[in-house]
Amino acid sequence: LIAADNVGVTQVRFYVDGVLIATDAASPWGFSWNTTGLSAGSHTLLAIAYDAAGNSGGAAITVRK
């Protein structure tokens, strides 16, 4: 995911299976994910970027453990 915007991205929120697990307010946007307690199978990872004007956009991928 590349978070960019003409107004300026202020934060990116990261979700796993619909649960917020991290928020990053500084570029480069990212987080560390410890998958030890995650069950085997498919999981959805979603990143939503927010800009200074209150707009948002996101992207999701499915990962397997």
C-alpha positions in Angstrom: 0.0 0.0 0.0 1.3 3.4 -0.9 -0.5 6.1 1.1 -0.4 9.5 -0.8 -2.8 12.4 -1.1 -2.8 15.9 -2.4 -4.0 17.2 1.0 -1.5 15.1 3.0 -2.0 11.7 4.7 -2.2 12.1 8.4 -2.5 8.5 9.5 -3.0 4.9 8.4 -5.0 2.4 10.4 -4.3 -1.3 10.1 -6.9 -4.0 10.7 -6.8 -7.8 10.9 -10.1 -9.5 10.4 -11.9 -6.3 11.1 -10.1 -5.6 14.4 -7.9 -2.5 14.6 -4.4 -3.6 15.5 -2.2 -0.5 14.8 -2.3 3.1 13.8 0.7 4.9 12.3 0.9 8.7 12.1 4.2 9.0 10.3 5.5 8.0 6.9 6.7 5.4 6.0 3.4 3.8 7.1 3.7 0.4 8.6 3.5 -1.8 11.7 5.0 -5.0 13.2 2.6 -7.9 13.3 3.2 -10.9 15.6 1.2 -13.7 14.2 2.0 -16.2 16.9 -1.6 -16.2 18.4 -3.3 -16.1 15.0 -5.2 -19.2 14.0 -4.3 -21.2 10.9 -6.2 -20.3 7.8 -7.1 -17.1 5.8 -7.1 -13.6 7.4 -7.9 -10.2 5.9 -5.4 -7.4 6.4 -6.9 -3.9 5.7 -5.1 -0.6 5.6 -7.1 2.7 5.6 -5.4 6.0 5.0 -6.8 9.3 6.3 -6.0 12.8 5.1 -6.1 16.2 6.7 -9.4 16.9 5.1 -11.1 13.9 6.6 -11.1 11.8 3.5 -10.1 8.1 3.6 -9.3 5.2 1.3 -8.2 1.7 1.9 -6.9 -1.5 0.5 -7.3 -5.1 1.7 -5.4 -8.3 1.1 -6.0 -11.9 2.2 -3.1 -13.7 3.8 -2.8 -17.3 5.0 -1.0 -18.7 8.0 
